[in-house]
Amino acid sequence: MTVELAPRRRVRSFVRRERPLKAGAIAAYDRLWPRFGLSEATWADLGRDQEVVLDIGFGDGEALLTMAKADPRRHYVGVEMYRTGIVKVMRALEEQSVSNVGLIEGDAQAVVAGIADARIDMVLIFYPDPWPKARHHKRRLVRSPFLAEIARILRPGGLLHFATDWAPYAEEVASLVGQHPDFRENSEGRGDRPVTRFERRGQKLGHDARDLRFQRRSVEQTYGVETGLVSAVPPVLKT
Ligand SMILES: C[S@@+](CC[C@H](N)C(=O)[O-])C[C@H]1O[C@@H](n2cnc3c(N)ncnc32)[C@H](O)[C@@H]1O
């Protein structure tokens, strides 16, 4: 007798609680999405011929917009589930004539899985939902499998910048990434990360921001060629 197992549901890092959009926002979405939205068919091409910064869970897009405007040489791609935020940022992109931003609507775990290897120059994860209760920790976005996917899509030398004001989450990520062979710690510091409403809210509660930055090692670094631990990298592993 064969026993059919039900497919396991993926644990999600978000809960859909969004109120329906008002008519004006629906019209803005329909008008602006063809201009700024990236369809699933394009994910695998990201980073093929330009430098890409991926902002995961951009919320209202405050940081995305500010950073993209200050850095027009690179293409910024924001990933978000929350349509109100998508509409808000598209309106701002149009008003401020910003042309180096594309948006993806969807679950970042599926989006990242659709991106080709070693194509992204920087991944930003700012103020991800902290899921403070122990029984919800499994919902945190940055866990080992997702981290492995981020290592896969980053180019050698690329950066992961993670920021939170939830100290236990910062500790968890520092430890997870610290143990990951593909990353090495870069300088800690906010760099030019803009302050967003989530940070302002935390500041009022007395929470300090913590920025963690990690650099994607090259295959040679991971396998110790630099340090002489091994004499050659298997050719199939060269990126
Ligand atoms: C606390 S907000 C932070 C927003 C923004 N990064 C900032 O610093 O202002 C976290 C955002 O992550 C989004 N999010 C959570 N899980 C996600 C997922 N799996 N894929 C895409 N977005 C996600 C949520 O919808 C929410 O807007």
The ligand as a MOL file (V3000), in Angstrom:
LIG
                    3D

  0  0  0     0  0            999 V3000
M  V30 BEGIN CTAB
M  V30 COUNTS 27 29 0 0 0
M  V30 BEGIN ATOM
M  V30 1 C 8.7910 45.8330 8.7750 0
M  V30 2 S 8.6290 46.0550 7.0740 0 CHG=1
M  V30 3 C 10.1660 46.8610 6.6100 0
M  V30 4 C 10.0590 47.6730 5.3580 0
M  V30 5 C 11.3260 48.3420 4.8300 0
M  V30 6 N 12.3780 47.3940 4.5150 0
M  V30 7 C 11.8320 49.4070 5.7560 0
M  V30 8 O 12.8990 49.2220 6.3610 0
M  V30 9 O 11.1770 50.4370 5.8660 0 CHG=-1
M  V30 10 C 8.8700 44.4050 6.4450 0
M  V30 11 C 8.2960 44.2160 5.0470 0
M  V30 12 O 8.7000 42.9570 4.5510 0
M  V30 13 C 7.6310 42.4520 3.7500 0
M  V30 14 N 7.8080 40.9930 3.6510 0
M  V30 15 C 7.8020 40.0830 4.6460 0
M  V30 16 N 8.0060 38.8500 4.1710 0
M  V30 17 C 8.1480 38.9940 2.8240 0
M  V30 18 C 8.3650 38.0750 1.7860 0
M  V30 19 N 8.5090 36.7730 2.0240 0
M  V30 20 N 8.4420 38.5480 0.5330 0
M  V30 21 C 8.3080 39.8690 0.2690 0
M  V30 22 N 8.1060 40.7940 1.2300 0
M  V30 23 C 8.0170 40.3570 2.4860 0
M  V30 24 C 6.3820 42.8570 4.4970 0
M  V30 25 O 5.2500 42.9080 3.6260 0
M  V30 26 C 6.7760 44.2430 5.0090 0
M  V30 27 O 6.3600 45.2620 4.1350 0
M  V30 END ATOM
M  V30 BEGIN BOND
M  V30 1 1 1 2
M  V30 2 1 2 3
M  V30 3 1 2 10
M  V30 4 1 3 4
M  V30 5 1 4 5
M  V30 6 1 5 6
M  V30 7 1 5 7
M  V30 8 2 7 8
M  V30 9 1 7 9
M  V30 10 1 10 11
M  V30 11 1 11 12
M  V30 12 1 11 26
M  V30 13 1 12 13
M  V30 14 1 13 14
M  V30 15 1 13 24
M  V30 16 1 14 15
M  V30 17 1 14 23
M  V30 18 2 15 16
M  V30 19 1 16 17
M  V30 20 1 17 18
M  V30 21 2 17 23
M  V30 22 1 18 19
M  V30 23 2 18 20
M  V30 24 1 20 21
M  V30 25 2 21 22
M  V30 26 1 22 23
M  V30 27 1 24 25
M  V30 28 1 24 26
M  V30 29 1 26 27
M  V30 END BOND
M  V30 END CTAB
M  END
